Every structure is written in C-alpha cells, then in structure tokens.
Amino acid sequence: MQTLIDLALRLDRRGVERTINEADKYDLIHPPELRRALGERVGEPGVARLRHILDRRTFRLTKEELERRFLPLARQVGLPAPLTGQWVNRFEVDFYWPDIGLVVETDGLRYHRTPAEQARDRLRDQAHTAAGLTQLRFTHEQVRYEPDHVVRILAATASQL
C-alpha cells in the first residue's frame, strides 16, 4: 500500500491506474480493500489522491442510485422510460427498451469482477446478440463521472435502431 501512496505523488492519474491494475492482476492488492484501508491513513501525503483515483473505479452505487443517475441520461437522448429488472433471454437486465430492441447493462466491480462473473456477462451478451438485440454496457464510473460519453453513445446507438 505504501508504494501506491508514494506513486500517487509521482505519477499522473493514468500511471497510477496502470500500477493499480498491475498490482490487482497479480493479486498483490484488491482495490476495494485498498480503498477501505486508506481510510486509516487520512492526512498522509498521496493518500487523498490515491483515494480519489480508487473512488472512480471502486465506488458502488445501489441499483436505485444507479437508476437515478442513468435514467435522466436516457431521457436526455429522448428515449422513453425503459423497463427495469426484466428477464430477457433468461437473464435479468438493468434497462430494456423492447420497442427498439435495446438492452443496457451497467457494470460495477461488485458484480463483474471475477472471471466467472465476466464469463456470465459474455454469455448474456451473446444471447442478446443472437436474439437480434443491441446491447450496451456502461461502467458505474461512466454513468457517474462521464455522463456526456454515455449520452453520446446512447444517442448514436438509438439513432441507428
């Protein structure tokens, strides 16, 4: 942990993110646990910056919070209210517009971190594609910190459906 705190003072955001990703890949850290541990080191140089970088990747929105943030973005594009929590092709989906065949999933680390969860996501994507649906995935980070990107992608996709 101390090495990451020190690097947060020396590297740019992308450099710190790459370092966190590498440490996570080799099971040297677990980002949510690291984020919690930083709470005990408030005030140390580098801790606030590292915490900010981790927050972009590890924060968790409840389904209700995510829905409150995502739905206005969909309305901004001109999409009608989607169905939520619907079962489509044997999978529960986050947001579904049956009239235009659009499924939107929002991914966070809590449910999409392990290889088994990622493999299930691929099966879900494949089932929807095979059924002729268009599926988009947005990370919780994108919904919270990059709403303009989400709006652009939603608009571009909706215009083709």
Secondary structure as the mmCIF struct_conf table of DSSP 4:
data_model
#
loop_
_struct_conf.conf_type_id
_struct_conf.id
_struct_conf.beg_label_comp_id
_struct_conf.beg_label_asym_id
_struct_conf.beg_label_seq_id
_struct_conf.end_label_comp_id
_struct_conf.end_label_asym_id
_struct_conf.end_label_seq_id
HELX_RH_AL_P HELX_RH_AL_P1 GLN A 2 ARG A 10
BEND BEND1 LEU A 11 LEU A 11
HELX_RH_AL_P HELX_RH_AL_P2 ARG A 13 LYS A 25
TURN_TY1_P TURN_TY1_P1 TYR A 26 ASP A 27
BEND BEND2 LEU A 28 LEU A 28
HELX_RH_AL_P HELX_RH_AL_P3 PRO A 31 LEU A 38
HELX_RH_3T_P HELX_RH_3T_P1 GLY A 39 ARG A 41
TURN_TY1_P TURN_TY1_P2 VAL A 42 GLY A 43
BEND BEND3 GLU A 44 GLU A 44
TURN_TY1_P TURN_TY1_P3 PRO A 45 GLY A 46
HELX_RH_AL_P HELX_RH_AL_P4 VAL A 47 THR A 58
HELX_RH_AL_P HELX_RH_AL_P5 LYS A 63 VAL A 77
TURN_TY1_P TURN_TY1_P4 GLY A 78 GLY A 78
HELX_LH_PP_P HELX_LH_PP_P1 LEU A 79 PRO A 82
STRN STRN1 LEU A 83 VAL A 88
TURN_TY1_P TURN_TY1_P5 ASN A 89 ARG A 90
STRN STRN2 PHE A 91 TRP A 97
TURN_TY1_P TURN_TY1_P6 PRO A 98 GLY A 101
STRN STRN3 LEU A 102 ASP A 107
HELX_RH_AL_P HELX_RH_AL_P6 LEU A 109 HIS A 112
BEND BEND4 THR A 114 THR A 114
HELX_RH_AL_P HELX_RH_AL_P7 PRO A 115 ALA A 130
TURN_TY1_P TURN_TY1_P7 ALA A 131 GLY A 132
STRN STRN4 THR A 134 THR A 139
HELX_RH_AL_P HELX_RH_AL_P8 HIS A 140 TYR A 145
HELX_RH_AL_P HELX_RH_AL_P9 PRO A 147 GLN A 160
#
